[in-house]
């Protein structure tokens, strides 16, 4: 599965790293990629959920604008 998560004004590199580290620490997260204010997460739906990914992001104080889940294709640069 792949999630596309739009982040609200994430300009601080330290905050971005903290958020990505929190998501990558979840069991089942295969890979993450941050691009133009959007976090792409490829994950195993049997090991984690979109809600857990959102909670990990919010736990760092990051505000989420929108979340889209795609069951068919991930970001072109992420493994499926």
Phi, psi and omega in degrees: 000158179224137177243140175244113187242115178277128183257141181274107173047067177260092185255339182277118181301326179293320178293319178299316179296318179300316180295313181296319178299320180296319180290316182294339180285345180287139173296137177096348177282122183272311181200154177231153176212130179255127182210117176051049176078011179236131176259121176260128181234123173261127185212161177270115183292348177277342183254332179211172181232165176300321180298320179294323178295315178300317180297319179297319179294312182295330180296342179268001180087009180275139180262129180266131176275311183203153179228133175231133177248136180238122181272351185254321184218145178261184172302143183306332182270355181262147176289150179263000000 
